[in-house]
Structures are given as structure tokens and as C-alpha cells.
Amino acid sequence: MSRKTSKAFKACLKCRALVTIEAETCPVCGSKDFTTEWSGVIIVFDPEKSAVAKLLGIKTPGRYAIKVGA
Ligand SMILES: [Zn+2]
């Protein structure tokens, strides 16, 4: 597992959702602003019960970047 896979995804600048590089709009918030400068991944199954999701303001289940931006 030495291959770098992080750049297979980009993060939504508005809600931090991780989408594939090819995606044009964010499936979570509909934004078209993305960045490949992100780090850390959190997978949210139940935003209601996840303290981290609440901390990050995540309301929709999915895969998110913990840190967005350079
Ligand atoms: Zn978004």
C-alpha cells in the first residue's frame, strides 16, 4: 500500500465532501468549487450521532475531507 491515492479525489470547498476528480458538481451541496488541496478523511454514516460530523458541520452521510485548503 505505497501508492498515493489522495489525488483521485477532490474536496468541495463549501461542505468538504470528497468527490472523484471527474465530478462537476458536489452531490451534497451542489457547489462547483473544488480543491485538490485537502488532507484527512472522515466517513460519516450517521451525522446525528457523530461528534466529529457535528464539529465539522456535516449533515449528510458521506466521505469528507477533514482539512481543506493549502
Ligand atoms: Zn459540497
N, CA, C, O and the ligand as a Tripos MOL2 file, in Angstrom:
@<TRIPOS>MOLECULE
protein
  281   279    71     0     0
PROTEIN
NO_CHARGES

@<TRIPOS>ATOM
      1 N           0.8450   -1.2000    0.0000 N.3       1 MET1
      2 CA          0.0000    0.0000    0.0000 C.3       1 MET1
      3 C           0.8780    1.2460    0.0000 C.2       1 MET1
      4 O           0.8120    2.0480    0.9310 O.2       1 MET1
      5 N           1.6800    1.4120   -1.0110 N.am      2 SER2
      6 CA          2.5510    2.5900   -1.0450 C.3       2 SER2
      7 C           2.0680    3.6100   -2.0710 C.2       2 SER2
      8 O           2.6030    4.7150   -2.1600 O.2       2 SER2
      9 N           1.0650    3.2360   -2.8330 N.am      3 ARG3
     10 CA          0.5820    4.1450   -3.8710 C.3       3 ARG3
     11 C          -0.2200    5.2940   -3.2670 C.2       3 ARG3
     12 O          -1.0390    5.0960   -2.3700 O.2       3 ARG3
     13 N           0.0280    6.4770   -3.7680 N.am      4 LYS4
     14 CA         -0.7230    7.6330   -3.2830 C.3       4 LYS4
     15 C          -2.0580    7.7220   -4.0110 C.2       4 LYS4
     16 O          -2.1120    7.7850   -5.2390 O.2       4 LYS4
     17 N          -3.1180    7.7250   -3.2360 N.am      5 THR5
     18 CA         -4.4390    7.7280   -3.8580 C.3       5 THR5
     19 C          -5.2270    9.0070   -3.5650 C.2       5 THR5
     20 O          -6.3310    9.1910   -4.0780 O.2       5 THR5
     21 N          -4.6630    9.8780   -2.7490 N.am      6 SER6
     22 CA         -5.4440   11.0270   -2.2980 C.3       6 SER6
     23 C          -5.9160   11.9040   -3.4460 C.2       6 SER6
     24 O          -6.9970   12.4890   -3.3690 O.2       6 SER6
     25 N          -5.1190   12.0070   -4.5200 N.am      7 LYS7
     26 CA         -5.4960   12.9060   -5.5940 C.3       7 LYS7
     27 C          -6.5050   12.2960   -6.5710 C.2       7 LYS7
     28 O          -6.8380   12.8940   -7.5940 O.2       7 LYS7
     29 N          -6.9800   11.1000   -6.2350 N.am      8 ALA8
     30 CA         -8.0790   10.5400   -7.0150 C.3       8 ALA8
     31 C          -9.3810   11.2570   -6.6520 C.2       8 ALA8
     32 O         -10.4050   11.1090   -7.3190 O.2       8 ALA8
     33 N          -9.3050   12.0360   -5.5730 N.am      9 PHE9
     34 CA        -10.4910   12.7610   -5.1280 C.3       9 PHE9
     35 C         -10.1690   14.2420   -4.9670 C.2       9 PHE9
     36 O          -9.0220   14.6350   -4.7550 O.2       9 PHE9
     37 N         -11.2090   15.0370   -5.0730 N.am     10 LYS10
     38 CA        -11.0980   16.4550   -4.7450 C.3      10 LYS10
     39 C         -12.1640   16.7670   -3.7170 C.2      10 LYS10
     40 O         -13.1710   16.0680   -3.6020 O.2      10 LYS10
     41 N         -11.9170   17.8480   -2.9630 N.am     11 ALA11
     42 CA        -12.8350   18.1840   -1.8800 C.3      11 ALA11
     43 C         -13.6440   19.4210   -2.2310 C.2      11 ALA11
     44 O         -13.1270   20.3830   -2.7980 O.2      11 ALA11
     45 N         -14.9190   19.3760   -1.8820 N.am     12 CYS12
     46 CA        -15.7930   20.5240   -2.0750 C.3      12 CYS12
     47 C         -15.3770   21.6290   -1.1110 C.2      12 CYS12
     48 O         -15.1880   21.3840    0.0800 O.2      12 CYS12
     49 N         -15.2350   22.8460   -1.6320 N.am     13 LEU13
     50 CA        -14.8040   23.9610   -0.7890 C.3      13 LEU13
     51 C         -15.8960   24.3930    0.1820 C.2      13 LEU13
     52 O         -15.6060   24.9970    1.2150 O.2      13 LEU13
     53 N         -17.1250   24.0930   -0.1380 N.am     14 LYS14
     54 CA        -18.2270   24.5310    0.7240 C.3      14 LYS14
     55 C         -18.5020   23.5500    1.8470 C.2      14 LYS14
     56 O         -18.6090   23.9470    3.0070 O.2      14 LYS14
     57 N         -18.6170   22.2610    1.5100 N.am     15 CYS15
     58 CA        -19.0420   21.2980    2.5320 C.3      15 CYS15
     59 C         -17.9990   20.2210    2.7920 C.2      15 CYS15
     60 O         -18.2260   19.3470    3.6290 O.2      15 CYS15
     61 N         -16.8510   20.2570    2.0940 N.am     16 ARG16
     62 CA        -15.7350   19.3140    2.2830 C.3      16 ARG16
     63 C         -16.0120   17.9120    1.7570 C.2      16 ARG16
     64 O         -15.1810   17.0250    1.9540 O.2      16 ARG16
     65 N         -17.1140   17.6780    1.1130 N.am     17 ALA17
     66 CA        -17.3930   16.3460    0.5780 C.3      17 ALA17
     67 C         -16.3050   15.9670   -0.4240 C.2      17 ALA17
     68 O         -15.8600   16.7970   -1.2160 O.2      17 ALA17
     69 N         -15.8840   14.7030   -0.3790 N.am     18 LEU18
     70 CA        -14.8900   14.2140   -1.3360 C.3      18 LEU18
     71 C         -15.6050   13.6060   -2.5310 C.2      18 LEU18
     72 O         -16.4630   12.7350   -2.3820 O.2      18 LEU18
     73 N         -15.2450   14.0700   -3.7050 N.am     19 VAL19
     74 CA        -15.8340   13.5370   -4.9370 C.3      19 VAL19
     75 C         -14.7010   13.1410   -5.8680 C.2      19 VAL19
     76 O         -13.5540   13.5340   -5.6600 O.2      19 VAL19
     77 N         -15.0200   12.3660   -6.8900 N.am     20 THR20
     78 CA        -13.9890   11.9790   -7.8430 C.3      20 THR20
     79 C         -13.5470   13.2030   -8.6520 C.2      20 THR20
     80 O         -14.2910   14.1730   -8.7990 O.2      20 THR20
     81 N         -12.3330   13.1340   -9.1640 N.am     21 ILE21
     82 CA        -11.7660   14.2480   -9.9180 C.3      21 ILE21
     83 C         -12.6670   14.6290  -11.0930 C.2      21 ILE21
     84 O         -12.7410   15.7990  -11.4690 O.2      21 ILE21
     85 N         -13.3440   13.6520  -11.6620 N.am     22 GLU22
     86 CA        -14.1710   13.9030  -12.8510 C.3      22 GLU22
     87 C         -15.4840   14.6180  -12.5170 C.2      22 GLU22
     88 O         -16.0930   15.2240  -13.3980 O.2      22 GLU22
     89 N         -15.9230   14.5560  -11.2700 N.am     23 ALA23
     90 CA        -17.2250   15.1260  -10.9060 C.3      23 ALA23
     91 C         -17.2530   16.6320  -11.1410 C.2      23 ALA23
     92 O         -16.2700   17.3300  -10.8920 O.2      23 ALA23
     93 N         -18.3980   17.1260  -11.6250 N.am     24 GLU24
     94 CA        -18.5080   18.5530  -11.9150 C.3      24 GLU24
     95 C         -19.2540   19.3180  -10.8370 C.2      24 GLU24
     96 O         -18.9750   20.4910  -10.5900 O.2      24 GLU24
     97 N         -20.2070   18.6450  -10.1940 N.am     25 THR25
     98 CA        -20.9240   19.2950   -9.1000 C.3      25 THR25
     99 C         -20.9030   18.4180   -7.8630 C.2      25 THR25
    100 O         -20.8630   17.1900   -7.9420 O.2      25 THR25
    101 N         -20.9320   19.0810   -6.7210 N.am     26 CYS26
    102 CA        -20.9340   18.3620   -5.4510 C.3      26 CYS26
    103 C         -22.2940   17.7120   -5.2310 C.2      26 CYS26
    104 O         -23.3190   18.3920   -5.2960 O.2      26 CYS26
    105 N         -22.3210   16.4000   -4.9710 N.am     27 PRO27
    106 CA        -23.5990   15.7090   -4.7600 C.3      27 PRO27
    107 C         -24.2620   16.0970   -3.4420 C.2      27 PRO27
    108 O         -25.4500   15.8440   -3.2430 O.2      27 PRO27
    109 N         -23.4950   16.7080   -2.5470 N.am     28 VAL28
    110 CA        -24.0420   17.0570   -1.2380 C.3      28 VAL28
    111 C         -24.6570   18.4600   -1.2430 C.2      28 VAL28
    112 O         -25.7850   18.6400   -0.7840 O.2      28 VAL28
    113 N         -23.9230   19.4540   -1.7600 N.am     29 CYS29
    114 CA        -24.4100   20.8340   -1.6720 C.3      29 CYS29
    115 C         -24.5970   21.4920   -3.0390 C.2      29 CYS29
    116 O         -25.1160   22.6060   -3.1130 O.2      29 CYS29
    117 N         -24.1880   20.8310   -4.1190 N.am     30 GLY30
    118 CA        -24.3990   21.3870   -5.4520 C.3      30 GLY30
    119 C         -23.3580   22.3960   -5.8940 C.2      30 GLY30
    120 O         -23.4720   22.9710   -6.9770 O.2      30 GLY30
    121 N         -22.3440   22.6170   -5.0670 N.am     31 SER31
    122 CA        -21.2920   23.5740   -5.4120 C.3      31 SER31
    123 C         -20.4150   23.0510   -6.5490 C.2      31 SER31
    124 O         -20.2970   21.8460   -6.7670 O.2      31 SER31
    125 N         -19.8040   23.9960   -7.2650 N.am     32 LYS32
    126 CA        -18.8760   23.6010   -8.3200 C.3      32 LYS32
    127 C         -17.4470   24.0030   -7.9950 C.2      32 LYS32
    128 O         -16.5690   23.9690   -8.8560 O.2      32 LYS32
    129 N         -17.2260   24.3820   -6.7520 N.am     33 ASP33
    130 CA        -15.8900   24.8040   -6.3290 C.3      33 ASP33
    131 C         -15.2080   23.6900   -5.5560 C.2      33 ASP33
    132 O         -15.6550   23.2900   -4.4810 O.2      33 ASP33
    133 N         -14.1090   23.1940   -6.1290 N.am     34 PHE34
    134 CA        -13.3860   22.0890   -5.5060 C.3      34 PHE34
    135 C         -11.9110   22.4210   -5.3640 C.2      34 PHE34
    136 O         -11.3960   23.3300   -6.0160 O.2      34 PHE34
    137 N         -11.2420   21.6730   -4.5020 N.am     35 THR35
    138 CA         -9.8010   21.8020   -4.3760 C.3      35 THR35
    139 C          -9.1640   20.4270   -4.2230 C.2      35 THR35
    140 O          -9.7420   19.5270   -3.6130 O.2      35 THR35
    141 N          -7.9700   20.2730   -4.7840 N.am     36 THR36
    142 CA         -7.2350   19.0250   -4.5620 C.3      36 THR36
    143 C          -6.2990   19.1680   -3.3650 C.2      36 THR36
    144 O          -5.5850   18.2340   -2.9990 O.2      36 THR36
    145 N          -6.3190   20.3710   -2.7560 N.am     37 GLU37
    146 CA         -5.5020   20.6060   -1.5600 C.3      37 GLU37
    147 C          -6.3160   20.2750   -0.3220 C.2      37 GLU37
    148 O          -6.9260   21.1450    0.3000 O.2      37 GLU37
    149 N          -6.3070   18.9890    0.0210 N.am     38 TRP38
    150 CA         -7.0560   18.5970    1.2000 C.3      38 TRP38
    151 C          -6.3060   17.4770    1.9030 C.2      38 TRP38
    152 O          -5.4290   16.8510    1.3070 O.2      38 TRP38
    153 N          -6.6380   17.2180    3.1590 N.am     39 SER39
    154 CA         -5.9940   16.1290    3.8840 C.3      39 SER39
    155 C          -6.9300   15.5510    4.9250 C.2      39 SER39
    156 O          -7.7920   16.2420    5.4670 O.2      39 SER39
    157 N          -6.7430   14.2820    5.1900 N.am     40 GLY40
    158 CA         -7.5470   13.5910    6.1840 C.3      40 GLY40
    159 C          -8.9080   13.2180    5.6280 C.2      40 GLY40
    160 O          -9.5200   13.9850    4.8850 O.2      40 GLY40
    161 N          -9.3720   12.0470    5.9900 N.am     41 VAL41
    162 CA        -10.6760   11.5890    5.5030 C.3      41 VAL41
    163 C         -11.5450   11.1720    6.6740 C.2      41 VAL41
    164 O         -11.0980   10.4540    7.5690 O.2      41 VAL41
    165 N         -12.7830   11.6270    6.6620 N.am     42 ILE42
    166 CA        -13.7480   11.1330    7.6470 C.3      42 ILE42
    167 C         -14.9440   10.5900    6.8890 C.2      42 ILE42
    168 O         -15.4920   11.2480    6.0040 O.2      42 ILE42
    169 N         -15.3420    9.3710    7.2520 N.am     43 ILE43
    170 CA        -16.5260    8.7860    6.6270 C.3      43 ILE43
    171 C         -17.6610    8.8600    7.6430 C.2      43 ILE43
    172 O         -17.5910    8.2790    8.7260 O.2      43 ILE43
    173 N         -18.7050    9.5890    7.2660 N.am     44 VAL44
    174 CA        -19.8280    9.8100    8.1690 C.3      44 VAL44
    175 C         -20.9970    8.9150    7.7620 C.2      44 VAL44
    176 O         -21.4930    8.9880    6.6380 O.2      44 VAL44
    177 N         -21.4210    8.0750    8.6940 N.am     45 PHE45
    178 CA        -22.5700    7.2040    8.4260 C.3      45 PHE45
    179 C         -23.8410    7.8070    9.0180 C.2      45 PHE45
    180 O         -24.9100    7.7780    8.4080 O.2      45 PHE45
    181 N         -23.6910    8.3560   10.2270 N.am     46 ASP46
    182 CA        -24.8370    8.9180   10.9200 C.3      46 ASP46
    183 C         -24.4610   10.2600   11.5340 C.2      46 ASP46
    184 O         -23.9780   10.3160   12.6650 O.2      46 ASP46
    185 N         -24.6820   11.3410   10.7900 N.am     47 PRO47
    186 CA        -24.2700   12.6760   11.2520 C.3      47 PRO47
    187 C         -24.8890   13.0370   12.5970 C.2      47 PRO47
    188 O         -24.2930   13.7790   13.3780 O.2      47 PRO47
    189 N         -26.0870   12.5150   12.8700 N.am     48 GLU48
    190 CA        -26.7700   12.8240   14.1280 C.3      48 GLU48
    191 C         -25.9850   12.2990   15.3280 C.2      48 GLU48
    192 O         -25.9990   12.9030   16.4010 O.2      48 GLU48
    193 N         -25.2980   11.1660   15.1400 N.am     49 LYS49
    194 CA        -24.6220   10.5210   16.2600 C.3      49 LYS49
    195 C         -23.1140   10.7290   16.2460 C.2      49 LYS49
    196 O         -22.4180   10.2820   17.1580 O.2      49 LYS49
    197 N         -22.6050   11.4050   15.2200 N.am     50 SER50
    198 CA        -21.1610   11.5940   15.1170 C.3      50 SER50
    199 C         -20.7370   12.9550   15.6580 C.2      50 SER50
    200 O         -21.1380   13.9970   15.1390 O.2      50 SER50
    201 N         -19.9210   12.9270   16.7060 N.am     51 ALA51
    202 CA        -19.4370   14.1720   17.2950 C.3      51 ALA51
    203 C         -18.5600   14.9230   16.3080 C.2      51 ALA51
    204 O         -18.6040   16.1510   16.2310 O.2      51 ALA51
    205 N         -17.7530   14.1690   15.5470 N.am     52 VAL52
    206 CA        -16.8620   14.8040   14.5760 C.3      52 VAL52
    207 C         -17.6720   15.4720   13.4690 C.2      52 VAL52
    208 O         -17.3400   16.5710   13.0240 O.2      52 VAL52
    209 N         -18.7410   14.7980   13.0270 N.am     53 ALA53
    210 CA        -19.5990   15.3700   11.9940 C.3      53 ALA53
    211 C         -20.2030   16.6790   12.4760 C.2      53 ALA53
    212 O         -20.2850   17.6450   11.7170 O.2      53 ALA53
    213 N         -20.6180   16.7160   13.7080 N.am     54 LYS54
    214 CA        -21.1890   17.9430   14.2650 C.3      54 LYS54
    215 C         -20.1470   19.0380   14.3150 C.2      54 LYS54
    216 O         -20.4190   20.1970   14.0030 O.2      54 LYS54
    217 N         -18.9370   18.6440   14.7190 N.am     55 LEU55
    218 CA        -17.8290   19.6020   14.8130 C.3      55 LEU55
    219 C         -17.5410   20.2280   13.4560 C.2      55 LEU55
    220 O         -17.2540   21.4210   13.3570 O.2      55 LEU55
    221 N         -17.6210   19.4050   12.4060 N.am     56 LEU56
    222 CA        -17.2920   19.8860   11.0600 C.3      56 LEU56
    223 C         -18.5230   20.4450   10.3430 C.2      56 LEU56
    224 O         -18.4170   20.9450    9.2220 O.2      56 LEU56
    225 N         -19.6850   20.3600   10.9870 N.am     57 GLY57
    226 CA        -20.8970   20.8780   10.3750 C.3      57 GLY57
    227 C         -21.4360   19.9960    9.2650 C.2      57 GLY57
    228 O         -22.0780   20.4820    8.3330 O.2      57 GLY57
    229 N         -21.1740   18.6900    9.3650 N.am     58 ILE58
    230 CA        -21.6170   17.7450    8.3420 C.3      58 ILE58
    231 C         -23.0130   17.2230    8.6800 C.2      58 ILE58
    232 O         -23.2540   16.7380    9.7850 O.2      58 ILE58
    233 N         -23.9260   17.3300    7.7170 N.am     59 LYS59
    234 CA        -25.2980   16.9050    7.9730 C.3      59 LYS59
    235 C         -25.7540   15.7730    7.0600 C.2      59 LYS59
    236 O         -26.8330   15.2110    7.2500 O.2      59 LYS59
    237 N         -24.9300   15.4400    6.0710 N.am     60 THR60
    238 CA        -25.2860   14.3900    5.1160 C.3      60 THR60
    239 C         -24.2550   13.2780    5.1930 C.2      60 THR60
    240 O         -23.0560   13.5570    5.1690 O.2      60 THR60
    241 N         -24.6900   12.0160    5.2860 N.am     61 PRO61
    242 CA        -23.7300   10.9130    5.3050 C.3      61 PRO61
    243 C         -22.8510   10.9210    4.0610 C.2      61 PRO61
    244 O         -23.3130   11.2640    2.9730 O.2      61 PRO61
    245 N         -21.6000   10.5470    4.2190 N.am     62 GLY62
    246 CA        -20.7080   10.5250    3.0640 C.3      62 GLY62
    247 C         -19.2560   10.5790    3.4910 C.2      62 GLY62
    248 O         -18.9260   10.4190    4.6660 O.2      62 GLY62
    249 N         -18.3920   10.8090    2.5080 N.am     63 ARG63
    250 CA        -16.9560   10.8460    2.7550 C.3      63 ARG63
    251 C         -16.4970   12.2990    2.6520 C.2      63 ARG63
    252 O         -16.7830   12.9770    1.6650 O.2      63 ARG63
    253 N         -15.7940   12.7660    3.6600 N.am     64 TYR64
    254 CA        -15.4070   14.1720    3.7190 C.3      64 TYR64
    255 C         -13.9240   14.3310    4.0210 C.2      64 TYR64
    256 O         -13.2990   13.4660    4.6340 O.2      64 TYR64
    257 N         -13.3740   15.4660    3.5730 N.am     65 ALA65
    258 CA        -12.0150   15.8210    3.9430 C.3      65 ALA65
    259 C         -12.0380   16.5240    5.2880 C.2      65 ALA65
    260 O         -12.9280   17.3300    5.5560 O.2      65 ALA65
    261 N         -11.0650   16.2230    6.1300 N.am     66 ILE66
    262 CA        -11.0080   16.8660    7.4400 C.3      66 ILE66
    263 C         -10.4650   18.2850    7.2850 C.2      66 ILE66
    264 O         -10.9510   19.2240    7.9140 O.2      66 ILE66
    265 N          -9.4490   18.4200    6.4350 N.am     67 LYS67
    266 CA         -8.8390   19.7350    6.2280 C.3      67 LYS67
    267 C          -8.8880   20.0800    4.7410 C.2      67 LYS67
    268 O          -8.4850   19.2850    3.8920 O.2      67 LYS67
    269 N          -9.3850   21.2680    4.4450 N.am     68 VAL68
    270 CA         -9.4850   21.6990    3.0580 C.3      68 VAL68
    271 C          -8.6990   22.9880    2.8730 C.2      68 VAL68
    272 O          -8.7710   23.9000    3.6960 O.2      68 VAL68
    273 N          -7.9540   23.0470    1.7880 N.am     69 GLY69
    274 CA         -7.1750   24.2500    1.5080 C.3      69 GLY69
    275 C          -5.7030   24.0180    1.7560 C.2      69 GLY69
    276 O          -5.3350   23.0870    2.4720 O.2      69 GLY69
    277 N          -4.8560   24.8450    1.1790 N.am     70 ALA70
    278 CA         -3.4090   24.6790    1.2860 C.3      70 ALA70
    279 C          -2.9170   25.0850    2.6490 C.2      70 ALA70
    280 O          -1.7190   25.0110    2.9210 O.2      70 ALA70
    281 ZN        -20.2970   20.4190   -1.3340 Zn       71 ZN71
@<TRIPOS>BOND
     1     1     2 1
     2     2     3 1
     3     3     4 2
     4     3     5 am
     5     5     6 1
     6     6     7 1
     7     7     8 2
     8     7     9 am
     9     9    10 1
    10    10    11 1
    11    11    12 2
    12    11    13 am
    13    13    14 1
    14    14    15 1
    15    15    16 2
    16    15    17 am
    17    17    18 1
    18    18    19 1
    19    19    20 2
    20    19    21 am
    21    21    22 1
    22    22    23 1
    23    23    24 2
    24    23    25 am
    25    25    26 1
    26    26    27 1
    27    27    28 2
    28    27    29 am
    29    29    30 1
    30    30    31 1
    31    31    32 2
    32    31    33 am
    33    33    34 1
    34    34    35 1
    35    35    36 2
    36    35    37 am
    37    37    38 1
    38    38    39 1
    39    39    40 2
    40    39    41 am
    41    41    42 1
    42    42    43 1
    43    43    44 2
    44    43    45 am
    45    45    46 1
    46    46    47 1
    47    47    48 2
    48    47    49 am
    49    49    50 1
    50    50    51 1
    51    51    52 2
    52    51    53 am
    53    53    54 1
    54    54    55 1
    55    55    56 2
    56    55    57 am
    57    57    58 1
    58    58    59 1
    59    59    60 2
    60    59    61 am
    61    61    62 1
    62    62    63 1
    63    63    64 2
    64    63    65 am
    65    65    66 1
    66    66    67 1
    67    67    68 2
    68    67    69 am
    69    69    70 1
    70    70    71 1
    71    71    72 2
    72    71    73 am
    73    73    74 1
    74    74    75 1
    75    75    76 2
    76    75    77 am
    77    77    78 1
    78    78    79 1
    79    79    80 2
    80    79    81 am
    81    81    82 1
    82    82    83 1
    83    83    84 2
    84    83    85 am
    85    85    86 1
    86    86    87 1
    87    87    88 2
    88    87    89 am
    89    89    90 1
    90    90    91 1
    91    91    92 2
    92    91    93 am
    93    93    94 1
    94    94    95 1
    95    95    96 2
    96    95    97 am
    97    97    98 1
    98    98    99 1
    99    99   100 2
   100    99   101 am
   101   101   102 1
   102   102   103 1
   103   103   104 2
   104   103   105 am
   105   105   106 1
   106   106   107 1
   107   107   108 2
   108   107   109 am
   109   109   110 1
   110   110   111 1
   111   111   112 2
   112   111   113 am
   113   113   114 1
   114   114   115 1
   115   115   116 2
   116   115   117 am
   117   117   118 1
   118   118   119 1
   119   119   120 2
   120   119   121 am
   121   121   122 1
   122   122   123 1
   123   123   124 2
   124   123   125 am
   125   125   126 1
   126   126   127 1
   127   127   128 2
   128   127   129 am
   129   129   130 1
   130   130   131 1
   131   131   132 2
   132   131   133 am
   133   133   134 1
   134   134   135 1
   135   135   136 2
   136   135   137 am
   137   137   138 1
   138   138   139 1
   139   139   140 2
   140   139   141 am
   141   141   142 1
   142   142   143 1
   143   143   144 2
   144   143   145 am
   145   145   146 1
   146   146   147 1
   147   147   148 2
   148   147   149 am
   149   149   150 1
   150   150   151 1
   151   151   152 2
   152   151   153 am
   153   153   154 1
   154   154   155 1
   155   155   156 2
   156   155   157 am
   157   157   158 1
   158   158   159 1
   159   159   160 2
   160   159   161 am
   161   161   162 1
   162   162   163 1
   163   163   164 2
   164   163   165 am
   165   165   166 1
   166   166   167 1
   167   167   168 2
   168   167   169 am
   169   169   170 1
   170   170   171 1
   171   171   172 2
   172   171   173 am
   173   173   174 1
   174   174   175 1
   175   175   176 2
   176   175   177 am
   177   177   178 1
   178   178   179 1
   179   179   180 2
   180   179   181 am
   181   181   182 1
   182   182   183 1
   183   183   184 2
   184   183   185 am
   185   185   186 1
   186   186   187 1
   187   187   188 2
   188   187   189 am
   189   189   190 1
   190   190   191 1
   191   191   192 2
   192   191   193 am
   193   193   194 1
   194   194   195 1
   195   195   196 2
   196   195   197 am
   197   197   198 1
   198   198   199 1
   199   199   200 2
   200   199   201 am
   201   201   202 1
   202   202   203 1
   203   203   204 2
   204   203   205 am
   205   205   206 1
   206   206   207 1
   207   207   208 2
   208   207   209 am
   209   209   210 1
   210   210   211 1
   211   211   212 2
   212   211   213 am
   213   213   214 1
   214   214   215 1
   215   215   216 2
   216   215   217 am
   217   217   218 1
   218   218   219 1
   219   219   220 2
   220   219   221 am
   221   221   222 1
   222   222   223 1
   223   223   224 2
   224   223   225 am
   225   225   226 1
   226   226   227 1
   227   227   228 2
   228   227   229 am
   229   229   230 1
   230   230   231 1
   231   231   232 2
   232   231   233 am
   233   233   234 1
   234   234   235 1
   235   235   236 2
   236   235   237 am
   237   237   238 1
   238   238   239 1
   239   239   240 2
   240   239   241 am
   241   241   242 1
   242   242   243 1
   243   243   244 2
   244   243   245 am
   245   245   246 1
   246   246   247 1
   247   247   248 2
   248   247   249 am
   249   249   250 1
   250   250   251 1
   251   251   252 2
   252   251   253 am
   253   253   254 1
   254   254   255 1
   255   255   256 2
   256   255   257 am
   257   257   258 1
   258   258   259 1
   259   259   260 2
   260   259   261 am
   261   261   262 1
   262   262   263 1
   263   263   264 2
   264   263   265 am
   265   265   266 1
   266   266   267 1
   267   267   268 2
   268   267   269 am
   269   269   270 1
   270   270   271 1
   271   271   272 2
   272   271   273 am
   273   273   274 1
   274   274   275 1
   275   275   276 2
   276   275   277 am
   277   277   278 1
   278   278   279 1
   279   279   280 2
@<TRIPOS>SUBSTRUCTURE
     1 MET1         2 RESIDUE 1 A MET
     2 SER2         6 RESIDUE 1 A SER
     3 ARG3        10 RESIDUE 1 A ARG
     4 LYS4        14 RESIDUE 1 A LYS
     5 THR5        18 RESIDUE 1 A THR
     6 SER6        22 RESIDUE 1 A SER
     7 LYS7        26 RESIDUE 1 A LYS
     8 ALA8        30 RESIDUE 1 A ALA
     9 PHE9        34 RESIDUE 1 A PHE
    10 LYS10       38 RESIDUE 1 A LYS
    11 ALA11       42 RESIDUE 1 A ALA
    12 CYS12       46 RESIDUE 1 A CYS
    13 LEU13       50 RESIDUE 1 A LEU
    14 LYS14       54 RESIDUE 1 A LYS
    15 CYS15       58 RESIDUE 1 A CYS
    16 ARG16       62 RESIDUE 1 A ARG
    17 ALA17       66 RESIDUE 1 A ALA
    18 LEU18       70 RESIDUE 1 A LEU
    19 VAL19       74 RESIDUE 1 A VAL
    20 THR20       78 RESIDUE 1 A THR
    21 ILE21       82 RESIDUE 1 A ILE
    22 GLU22       86 RESIDUE 1 A GLU
    23 ALA23       90 RESIDUE 1 A ALA
    24 GLU24       94 RESIDUE 1 A GLU
    25 THR25       98 RESIDUE 1 A THR
    26 CYS26      102 RESIDUE 1 A CYS
    27 PRO27      106 RESIDUE 1 A PRO
    28 VAL28      110 RESIDUE 1 A VAL
    29 CYS29      114 RESIDUE 1 A CYS
    30 GLY30      118 RESIDUE 1 A GLY
    31 SER31      122 RESIDUE 1 A SER
    32 LYS32      126 RESIDUE 1 A LYS
    33 ASP33      130 RESIDUE 1 A ASP
    34 PHE34      134 RESIDUE 1 A PHE
    35 THR35      138 RESIDUE 1 A THR
    36 THR36      142 RESIDUE 1 A THR
    37 GLU37      146 RESIDUE 1 A GLU
    38 TRP38      150 RESIDUE 1 A TRP
    39 SER39      154 RESIDUE 1 A SER
    40 GLY40      158 RESIDUE 1 A GLY
    41 VAL41      162 RESIDUE 1 A VAL
    42 ILE42      166 RESIDUE 1 A ILE
    43 ILE43      170 RESIDUE 1 A ILE
    44 VAL44      174 RESIDUE 1 A VAL
    45 PHE45      178 RESIDUE 1 A PHE
    46 ASP46      182 RESIDUE 1 A ASP
    47 PRO47      186 RESIDUE 1 A PRO
    48 GLU48      190 RESIDUE 1 A GLU
    49 LYS49      194 RESIDUE 1 A LYS
    50 SER50      198 RESIDUE 1 A SER
    51 ALA51      202 RESIDUE 1 A ALA
    52 VAL52      206 RESIDUE 1 A VAL
    53 ALA53      210 RESIDUE 1 A ALA
    54 LYS54      214 RESIDUE 1 A LYS
    55 LEU55      218 RESIDUE 1 A LEU
    56 LEU56      222 RESIDUE 1 A LEU
    57 GLY57      226 RESIDUE 1 A GLY
    58 ILE58      230 RESIDUE 1 A ILE
    59 LYS59      234 RESIDUE 1 A LYS
    60 THR60      238 RESIDUE 1 A THR
    61 PRO61      242 RESIDUE 1 A PRO
    62 GLY62      246 RESIDUE 1 A GLY
    63 ARG63      250 RESIDUE 1 A ARG
    64 TYR64      254 RESIDUE 1 A TYR
    65 ALA65      258 RESIDUE 1 A ALA
    66 ILE66      262 RESIDUE 1 A ILE
    67 LYS67      266 RESIDUE 1 A LYS
    68 VAL68      270 RESIDUE 1 A VAL
    69 GLY69      274 RESIDUE 1 A GLY
    70 ALA70      278 RESIDUE 1 A ALA
    71 ZN71       281 GROUP 0 **** ****
